[in-house]
């Protein structure tokens, strides 16, 4: 029996992962367009090597704010094990709940949660803006019944749609990934991922509006910067500004 064979299976896998991570790393830039050839904003881009290392999510929570009747940012991409912090910055109460993703709700959320968040400010006596409808009627100061923020830890990889029971138009999206090499596209449809190890990998795209999985693309990462292109098989809906 060789020396390696005497090493426990889990330790051998860990050593193999360390060797992969010790290889030279490069940056990857991906341009994503939709079926009409236009830049596809807010597309999740994942680089998945053959061997995935253990994830190390950041110690600090990742903030998702409720602001001006919107989830900000609209799309948040995090590694599994991350804690999300929802913060209500509006001067009226909000609600946060997980909902299915996709235009037909075909992708169930990988984690279920529901909570109410108090307004960031207590309405003053004597009038002023006291609701999202600019109600001018005088009102007494309200006592906060709970907190304007809440933390949720997400462990399973996949999509989590966000909604507000009090304001049906509010929509947001979280994507939890099991690879540390991820990004989302900007307004030009470009995503940049640094420190990707050399070797064969899959380029995977995901968009909140997709009805079916996007076919993965094989890429070869080398020491030099890689520029790749991906194309969605549909045209995303125009999001409310």
C-alpha positions as CSV (number, residue, x, y, z in Angstrom):
1,X,0.0,0.0,0.0
2,X,1.4,3.4,-1.0
3,X,1.8,6.3,1.4
4,X,-1.1,8.2,-0.2
5,X,-3.3,5.1,0.2
6,X,-2.7,5.2,3.9
7,X,-4.0,8.7,4.2
8,X,-7.7,8.8,5.1
9,X,-10.0,9.5,2.2
10,X,-11.2,12.9,3.5
11,X,-7.6,14.1,4.1
12,X,-6.5,13.0,0.6
13,X,-9.4,15.0,-0.9
14,X,-8.4,18.0,1.1
15,X,-4.8,17.7,-0.1
16,X,-6.0,17.5,-3.7
17,X,-8.0,20.6,-3.2
18,X,-5.0,22.5,-1.8
19,X,-2.9,21.5,-4.8
20,X,-5.6,22.8,-7.1
21,X,-5.8,26.1,-5.2
22,X,-2.0,26.4,-5.2
23,X,-1.9,26.5,-9.0
24,X,-1.6,29.8,-10.7
25,X,-4.7,31.9,-10.8
26,X,-6.2,34.2,-13.4
27,X,-9.0,36.7,-13.8
28,X,-12.0,35.9,-16.0
29,X,-14.1,38.5,-17.7
30,X,-17.5,37.4,-19.1
31,X,-19.7,39.4,-21.4
32,X,-23.3,38.1,-21.2
33,X,-26.0,39.1,-23.8
34,X,-29.6,38.1,-24.1
35,X,-31.2,36.3,-27.1
36,X,-31.4,39.7,-28.9
37,X,-27.7,40.4,-28.4
38,X,-28.2,43.1,-25.9
39,X,-26.2,43.3,-22.6
40,X,-27.9,41.2,-19.9
41,X,-27.8,43.0,-16.6
42,X,-28.0,41.1,-13.2
43,X,-27.0,37.7,-14.5
44,X,-25.3,35.4,-12.1
45,X,-22.0,34.1,-13.5
46,X,-20.3,31.1,-11.9
47,X,-17.0,29.4,-12.6
48,X,-17.1,25.8,-11.5
49,X,-13.8,23.9,-11.6
50,X,-13.7,20.1,-11.4
51,X,-12.7,20.3,-7.8
52,X,-14.5,22.8,-5.6
53,X,-12.8,23.9,-2.4
54,X,-14.5,24.4,0.9
55,X,-16.3,27.7,1.0
56,X,-15.3,30.4,3.5
57,X,-18.1,33.0,3.6
58,X,-17.3,36.4,5.1
59,X,-17.7,36.9,8.8
60,X,-19.8,40.1,8.3
61,X,-23.4,39.8,7.2
62,X,-24.3,40.9,3.6
63,X,-26.7,43.8,3.6
64,X,-29.9,43.9,1.6
65,X,-31.8,47.1,2.2
66,X,-35.5,48.0,1.7
67,X,-35.4,51.5,0.4
68,X,-37.9,53.5,-1.6
69,X,-40.2,50.5,-2.0
70,X,-37.3,48.4,-3.5
71,X,-34.9,45.7,-2.4
72,X,-31.4,47.3,-2.8
73,X,-29.5,45.7,-4.5
74,X,-32.1,43.9,-6.6
75,X,-29.8,40.9,-7.0
76,X,-27.4,39.6,-4.3
77,X,-25.0,36.7,-4.9
78,X,-23.4,35.0,-1.9
79,X,-21.6,31.8,-1.1
80,X,-23.4,29.2,1.0
81,X,-23.1,29.8,4.7
82,X,-23.5,33.5,4.4
83,X,-25.6,35.5,6.8
84,X,-28.0,38.0,5.0
85,X,-29.0,41.1,6.9
86,X,-32.3,42.7,5.9
87,X,-32.6,46.4,6.8
88,X,-35.7,48.6,6.5
89,X,-34.6,52.1,5.6
90,X,-38.1,53.4,4.7
91,X,-40.2,55.4,7.2
92,X,-43.0,52.8,7.1
93,X,-43.2,49.1,7.9
94,X,-42.1,46.4,5.5
95,X,-42.3,42.6,5.3
96,X,-39.7,40.2,3.9
97,X,-40.5,36.7,2.7
98,X,-38.9,34.1,0.5
99,X,-40.8,33.4,-2.8
100,X,-40.2,31.3,-5.9
101,X,-38.0,32.7,-8.7
102,X,-38.8,32.8,-12.4
103,X,-41.6,34.5,-14.2
104,X,-43.9,31.6,-13.5
105,X,-42.6,30.8,-10.0
106,X,-41.1,27.6,-11.3
107,X,-38.0,27.8,-9.1
108,X,-38.8,27.2,-5.4
109,X,-36.7,29.1,-2.9
110,X,-33.9,27.0,-1.3
111,X,-34.7,28.5,2.1
112,X,-38.0,29.6,3.5
113,X,-38.4,32.6,5.8
114,X,-40.9,35.3,6.6
115,X,-40.6,38.3,9.0
116,X,-41.9,41.9,9.4
117,X,-39.5,44.8,9.8
118,X,-40.5,48.0,11.5
119,X,-40.1,51.4,10.0
120,X,-36.7,53.0,10.2
121,X,-38.2,56.2,11.8
122,X,-41.2,56.8,14.1
123,X,-43.7,59.2,12.6
124,X,-43.9,62.6,14.4
125,X,-47.0,64.0,16.0
126,X,-48.9,66.6,14.1
127,X,-48.8,65.3,10.6
128,X,-46.0,64.9,8.0
129,X,-45.4,61.9,5.8
130,X,-46.6,59.0,7.8
131,X,-47.0,56.3,5.1
132,X,-45.9,55.4,1.6
133,X,-49.1,57.1,0.4
134,X,-48.1,60.5,1.8
135,X,-51.1,60.5,4.1
136,X,-51.1,64.1,5.6
137,X,-53.4,63.3,8.6
138,X,-52.1,64.1,12.1
139,X,-51.0,61.1,14.0
140,X,-49.4,60.2,17.3
141,X,-45.9,58.8,17.4
142,X,-45.9,55.1,16.9
143,X,-44.0,52.7,19.2
144,X,-41.8,50.2,17.5
145,X,-43.0,46.7,18.1
146,X,-39.9,45.0,16.8
147,X,-36.7,45.6,14.9
148,X,-36.0,47.3,11.6
149,X,-33.4,44.6,10.7
150,X,-33.2,40.8,10.8
151,X,-30.5,38.3,10.0
152,X,-31.0,35.0,8.0
153,X,-28.3,32.4,7.3
154,X,-28.4,30.7,3.9
155,X,-26.8,27.3,3.6
156,X,-28.2,25.6,0.5
157,X,-27.1,26.6,-3.0
158,X,-29.8,28.0,-5.4
159,X,-32.2,30.9,-5.8
160,X,-34.3,32.7,-3.2
161,X,-36.8,35.2,-4.5
162,X,-37.7,38.1,-2.2
163,X,-41.1,39.7,-1.7
164,X,-43.0,42.0,0.6
165,X,-46.5,41.0,1.8
166,X,-47.3,44.6,2.5
167,X,-46.2,45.9,-0.9
168,X,-46.8,43.5,-3.8
169,X,-44.7,45.3,-6.3
170,X,-41.5,44.9,-4.3
171,X,-39.3,42.1,-5.7
172,X,-35.7,41.1,-5.1
173,X,-33.4,38.1,-5.7
174,X,-30.8,36.2,-3.8
175,X,-28.6,33.5,-5.4
176,X,-26.6,31.2,-3.1
177,X,-23.6,29.6,-4.8
178,X,-21.5,26.6,-3.8
179,X,-18.4,27.9,-5.7
180,X,-16.3,30.8,-4.5
181,X,-15.8,32.1,-8.0
182,X,-18.9,34.1,-8.9
183,X,-20.0,37.5,-9.9
184,X,-23.0,39.3,-11.4
185,X,-23.1,41.3,-14.6
186,X,-23.1,45.1,-14.5
187,X,-25.1,47.5,-16.7
188,X,-22.9,46.6,-19.7
189,X,-23.5,42.9,-19.2
190,X,-19.9,42.3,-17.9
191,X,-18.9,40.2,-14.9
192,X,-15.3,39.9,-13.6
193,X,-14.1,37.1,-11.4
194,X,-10.5,37.1,-10.0
195,X,-8.2,34.4,-8.6
196,X,-9.7,31.6,-10.6
197,X,-7.4,28.5,-10.6
198,X,-5.9,27.2,-13.8
199,X,-7.5,24.3,-15.5
200,X,-10.8,23.1,-17.1
201,X,-14.0,24.6,-15.7
202,X,-17.6,25.2,-16.5
203,X,-19.0,28.6,-17.1
204,X,-22.6,28.7,-15.7
205,X,-25.1,31.5,-16.2
206,X,-28.3,32.0,-14.2
207,X,-30.9,34.8,-14.5
208,X,-34.0,35.4,-12.3
209,X,-36.3,35.5,-15.3
210,X,-35.2,32.2,-16.9
211,X,-37.7,29.4,-17.5
212,X,-35.1,26.7,-18.0
213,X,-31.4,26.2,-17.2
214,X,-28.8,27.9,-19.3
215,X,-26.5,25.3,-21.0
216,X,-23.1,25.3,-19.3
217,X,-20.0,26.3,-21.3
218,X,-16.6,24.6,-21.1
219,X,-13.7,27.0,-20.6
220,X,-10.0,26.5,-20.0
221,X,-8.5,28.9,-17.4
222,X,-4.8,29.6,-17.8
223,X,-2.4,32.0,-16.1
224,X,-3.4,34.7,-18.6
225,X,-6.6,36.7,-18.2
226,X,-9.5,35.0,-19.9
227,X,-12.2,36.8,-21.8
228,X,-15.4,34.7,-22.5
229,X,-18.9,35.4,-23.8
230,X,-22.2,33.9,-22.8
231,X,-25.6,34.2,-24.2
232,X,-29.0,33.7,-22.5
233,X,-31.6,31.7,-24.4
234,X,-34.3,34.3,-23.8
235,X,-34.9,38.1,-23.3
236,X,-35.3,39.1,-19.7
237,X,-38.3,41.2,-18.7
238,X,-37.7,45.0,-18.3
239,X,-37.5,45.6,-14.6
240,X,-39.2,48.5,-12.8
241,X,-36.7,51.4,-12.5
